[in-house]
């Protein structure tokens, strides 16, 4: 009789998801990635097809972290990559539905290291392998008397309440020192906590209380803890090898909170302008002056001179909006080094600081979300380009293509005068939250989408999912995929009309509309 196929029904998918979520090795990102992949499983194809871009949108994590998480899941046996994605083709994954059965569980009869009945590796009942565990059948650490001569108790009920003899063999036993622990045993008084081990391995001793809170919140399993210590040691050595200054090294708390232990080791920071000047000198060319050179001081930042790309990794508000209110940004370079920038959008004591702060405020908002706002928490995770000029003046622009916004009331046109139908919409520039008022099934390959603003204003967006121009059709399908990801977890319903009433966020820049899940 042929062996039946592995059960891959909804119950089996649920069991696999639970097994990953409850495992000791899985990080928070691992559980998110596994959940998304399992959700995309198709029984008819016996695989799950998920692109890295979709995982980025669904989990909110960066691509390097997602790649590391996928490798971790595959290494643990929960998933396997059948075929890597290329171009518009997503990656195909095989789900190991036998994983919950084959993994070590520590149940009766299990001899791993979990310490359940019949487990003979950690000194439980019937165990005689450890001389310092103090469990039944282990008699080496039982003390009939304290060193002071006072009786501590007896295994014999008849001996209860008796006192230690004043002389003789009993006195010798009473005065005898505690037996020495066997070789390799750890002294409980000298045992370091998991966090202290990690703190000792991390070179930059800063904000210990924040680091301890992050470690406590993470609650790492033993396997993850060992990996954290190893990675912390490797990062410390990399910083030392690269000669990175302490102020540019990330703190342990931020390292844990942002799960940077899954990232590559930091590289040596090389300033683009300094490198160009060095190459020019090596080639014997005229010395180039560097007007961007500056020292950290009144400018309120320690950003490097020149133009560099950064990711906003943390935002802190300082002061009161009724008196003096500052925004403190933590910016992470592509090399992993961290920089800080503090500016004052409101300062009733210094008009110059406030004017400069409001200028930076507007530039930063346009760079990250194209809409003036003071809620900089939305900036976390966004990429920006910072240019430091004379006197430490900072200018922020978008990290990708620099958008040239037309005046209000004029429709934005794609760069180069492109008149493709992909830009046929009347959505205003900027970022706003809209509701789907109507969406039609593709008619002759075109989808017509109506969106309503909070004040009742309706906008229309038309795009093609089928077209004689493959690029046009690919672009339209990408728009539809983003809408589905923002409103229906990436699943296409039987009728697109089911999306009516769903809310999403729209970002319009340079004539293109991008859709995100509503926050």
N, C-alpha and C positions, 0 to 999 in steps of 0.2 A: 504494500500500500504506500502510495507516494506521500511524502511528508507535506502537510498543509503549509501554506504561506504564513509568514509571521503576521500576527494580528496587528493591523495598523489603523483600527477604528478610533473613534473619538475617545473611548476609554483608555486605549493604549497611548494615545497622544497626551491625554491628561496625566497618566501615570509618569510618562517621561518628563513632562514639564515639572511635576511635583518632585521627582527624583533629583532634577538639577537644582531646583529652588532650595531643597532641604540638604543638599550636599555640603560638606565642609569646605570644599575647594572652590566653589563658585563665588565669584565677586558679584556685586550688584549689576555691573555691566554684562557679565556672563548670563545672569538670569534674564535680563532684558533681551539680549540677542537670541538666546535659546527660545524664549517665548515667541518672538517675531518669526523665527524660522519654523517652529512647530506650527504656528498659526497658518503659514503659507503652504503647508504640506498638501500635496494632491495625490489622493489614493490611486487615481487612474494612471498616473505616471510613476508612482512609487518614489517620489522625490519632492523636495521643496525648492522653489526657484525664487531667490531673493538677491537683489543687487546691493552693492555697498552703499549706493546713494539712498536706497530705500531704508536700509538699516540706520544710516545717519539721521534721516528724517524721523524715523520711528523712535529711536533711542535718545536723540539729542546729543550723541557722543561724536567725537572726531573720528575721521577715517583710520588714523594709525591705532587708536585705542580699539576700534571695532575689529581691525585685522588681528591684533593681539588677542582679543577675546575669542574670535573664531578659532585661532590656533589652539588656544587653551581648551576650548570645548572639544575640539577634535583630538587633542592629546589625551583628554580624560575619557574618550570613547563615547561621548554622548552623540556626536555628529561626525560626519565624514564628508569631505568635498568630493563629489563625483566628477564635476567638470567646472573649471574656473570660468568666470564670466569674461566676455570680451566684447568691446563695442557696446551695442544695445542689448546683448544677450546677458541675462543675469546668471549668477553662480548657482549651480545645482548642488543640493545637499542630500545626503542619505541620513535618515534618522535611525538610530540604534534603539529599537523598541525593546531589545533584550537588556538594555543597560540597567534598569532597576533590579533585574533578577541576578545579573552577573556581578554587580558591584558588591563590595564588602559591606555587610550590614551589621555585624556584631550580634547576631541572634544565636540561640542555643546551638552549640556545635561549631560555632565559628572560632577559628584559632588565630584571627588577625592580631589585633592589639586592643580590642574594645573592652575586655575585662568582664565578659558575661560568663555564665556557668559553663564549665568545660574549657574555658579559655585558660591556657597554662602559661601565659606570658607576663602577668602583672601581679601575681601573688594573691589570688582569691582562694576560697575554700579548697583544700586539697593541694594547694600550691606549695612547693618546697624550694622554689628556685630563688626566691629573694629573701635574704636574711634580715632585711631592715623594714619589711612591710608590716609586721606585727599582726598578721591575720591568723586565724585558727590553723594549727599544726606548725606554726612558726614559733619556736620557743626561745630564740636567742635574745630577743629584746625585752623579755618579761623580767621585771625587777621585783624580787620578793621584798626588798626594803629600800627606802631612800638612803642616800649617803649620810643623812643626819641621824639614822638609827630608828626612824619612825616607820612603822609597818604600813605598806601601801595597800595590802589586800592579798587574797590567796585564791588560788584556783580550787582549793579544797574548802567546801562550806564549813567543815568542822573547825578550820583554823581561823575563821573570821573573828575579829575582836581581840586576838592575841597580840602581845607586844614583843618587840625584838629582844632576844636575850642580851644580858649585860656583858657576857664574856663568852669565850669559846668560839666554835666555828660560826655560830650565828652572828657574833659580833664582827668576825672577820668578813662575813658576807655583807653585813650592814655597812662596814667602812670601805668596802671594795669600790673602786671607781667604776663609772659606767663603762660597759663594753664598747670597744672601738668599733665604728661602723666598718663594714667590709669595703675592700678597695672599689673605687668607682662610685660609691654612694654619695649623694649630695647632701650637704648640711642645710637643713631647712632655713636656718637663720641667715645663710649666705646666698640663698636662692634668689636670683633676680626675677622681677616680674617681666612679663613679655614686653611691656612698653619700655622698661629700663634697658632691656637688651637692645631694642631698636634705637632708643635714644643714644646709647653708647656707640652704636654703629654709624650714626649720622654725624657728620662733621660740623655743620653749622648750628651751634647751640643757641637757638633763638626761639622765643615764644613757646616755652616748654608746656605751659598750661593749655595752649591751643592744640599743640601736638598730641598731648595726652587725651584731650577731649575727642579729637578726630580718631585716635586709635581705639578709644572706648566705644565710639559710635560704630566703627567698622566691625568690631568683634571678630577678629580674624581667627580662623581655625588654625590648628598647629601647622598644617602644610602651608597655608598662606603666610603665617607668621614667619616661618623659615625663609620663604621667598622674599618677604619684606626686608628681613635683616640682610639677606644676600644682596638685594637690589640697593639698599641703603649704603652698604659698604662699597658697591660698585660705583654709585653716584658720587660718593665722597672722594673716591680715588680719581674719578673722571674730572671732578672740579679741581683737585690738586694737580693732576696731570696737565690740565688746560691753563692753570694759573688764574682761575676765575676768582675775582675779589669776593669777599664775604657778602658785601652789599648786593651783589648780582646773583647770589645763590638763593634758590628757593628755600623756604622754610619747611620743616618736616610736616607741620600741620597742613600747609597748602599741598604738599606732595601727596599726603594721604587723602585729603578731601577730593582732589581732582584725579585720583587714581593714576598718578603719573608713574607709578612703579611698573605699569604695563607699557610704558613708552621706551624709546631708545635712549641710550645714555646721552647726556648733554655734550655738545661739541664746542670747540673753542670759538669764541666770538671774534669775528673779523669785520671791522668797519669797512664798508665799501669804498669810501673816499680815501681812507688810509691805505687800503690795498692798491688803489689806482695811483696814488702818489708814490708808493714804494716801487711799483712797476715802472713808473715814469723815471724815477731816479736810477733804477737798475739799467734802463735803456739809454741813460745819458741825456735825457731831455731836460728842458728848463724846469726848475722847481715851481710847483703849482702852489699858490697860496690857498689856504683853507679858511674861508670866512666863517665856516660853521663851528670852528673850535671854540670851546667854552668850558668853564668850570662850574660844577654844581654850586648853586648859591641862591640868590634872590629870585631866580627864574622859577623856583618851585618844582623842579624835576631833575632827574639825573639821566635823562634820555641821551643816547649817544648822538654825536653830531652827524649830519647828513640825513639821507632818506632811508628809512627802514620799515619793514613790515612787522606788526605786532598783533597779538590777540589780547583783548581785554579780559583779564582773568579774575579781577576782583574790583569792587566799587565800595567806597565807604563815604558816608556823608558826615561832615563835621560842622558843629555849630548850630545856629538857629536862623531860619529864614527871616526872622524879624529883626535880626541884628547883623550878624556876619555868618555866611553859610558857604562852606567849601566842599568841593568834590575831590576825593583822593582816588586816583586810578592806579591799579597795578597792571602793568603791561608786560606780557611775556613775549620775548623775541623768538624767532624760529630756532635759535640755538638752545632755548630753554632758560636763558638768563632773564631775570625779572628787573623791571624798572618801575619807578613811581612818578606820577605827575599830579600835583595839587593845584587847583585853580579856584577862584572865588567868584561865582556868578552873582553873589549878593555880599556887599561889604559897605556898611554905612559909615565906616571910618576912613576908607581909602578909595576915592573915586577912581583912581588909576587902576588899582587891582580889580575893581568891579567891572570896569570897561573891558579890560583884557580878559577877565573871566567869562564875560558874556560873549566875547568874540570866540573864545575857545569852545564855549558851550554850543554855540550855533554850528561851528565847523564840525565838531564831533558828532552832533546829532545828524547832520546831513551825511556824514561819512558812514554811519552805522545803520540808520533806518530812514533817512531822507525825510524826517519829520521833526520839527522842533519839540523838545520835551525835556523835562528835568528829572524824569524817572530813569536814571542811568543804570538801574538794575537790569533793564532790557539789553544793555550793551554787552553783558557778560557772555563770552564765547564768540563775539563778533571780531572780525579782522579789520584792522585799519592800517593806513600808511601814515607815519609821522615824519615830518620834515623839520629838523632843527636848524634854524638859520642864525643870523647875527644876533648876538646878545642873548642867545637861548630862546628866541621866539619859536613857538611850536605851531605848525599848521597840520591839520588832519584832513585826509582825503580817503575815499573808498579804496579798499584793498585791491579790487579787481580793476575793471575799466572805469575810468574817471567819468562820471555822468555829467552831462552838461544840461541842466534843467532850464527849460524855457520859462518865460514869465507866466504868472498865473493867468489862466483863461485860454492859453494857447496849447493845442494838443502837442504832446511830445512826439518827435519823429525819431526813428532809429538812426544811428550814426551812418553817415554816407548817403543819406537820402533814400534808403531802402524802402520800397513800397509794398513789401510782402503783405499778404492778408493776415499773417500772424499777428500784426500790430493793429488790427481793426477792432478798436474798442474806444470807448469814451471815458475810461476810468481816469480820474485825476492822479497826478503824480503824488508820491509820498506813500505813507503806510496808514491803513485804516482797516477797521473791522466791518465786514459786510455780511449780509444774509442772502442765501440763494432764493430768489423769488420764482424763477422758472428755469428749466433746463430741458432742451429738446433732444430726442434721440437723433443721431447723425442722419441728416437728409442730404443725399448726394455727397456724403463724406464730411459735411460741416456740422459743428455743434454750436448752438446759439444759447448763451448763458446770460441771464438777467440777474443782477445783484442789487440789493436795496441797502441804503445807508440808514443810520439811526433816525434821520430826519425825514425819511420817506423818499429821498432822491434815488432814482433807479439808473443803473449803468448797464451797458450791454457789451459782451465780449464774444466775438465769433472767431472760431478757429477750425482747422481741418484735421481730421484723423485719417482721412483717405484723400489722396491727391496724386496727380500725375507727377508732381515733383516730390521725390522721396524725402528730401530734406524738410519740405513743408509738412508732409504727413508725420514725419518723426517728431517735429517740433509740436504739432498739435496733440499727438498722443502723449508727449511728455507733459503738456499742460493738463490734460485730462487725468493723467496719473497723479499729478500733484494735487489736483482737486480731490480725487478719491482718497489720497493719503491724508489730506487735511480734514476730511469730513467723514470718511467711512473706513478708516484703518487700511486703506489701499484696496479694499474689496469693491468690485464693480457689481452693483445690484442688477437684478433682472431688468429693471426699468430705471433710467437715470432720474425719473421724476421722484424717486424715493429720497433724493438728496434735497428736495425743496424744504426750506425751513432751517437747513443746517447753516451754522455760522463759521466763517473762516477769516483769516487775515490776508490782505492783498498788498503787495509792495509793487509800485509802478515806478520804473526808472528807465530813461532812454527808450520809451515806447514799449517796453516789455512789461508784462504783468506776471508776477510770481506769487504763488499761493502757498500759505502756511496754515497749520492748525491754529485755531484761535486760542490765545493764552488766557 
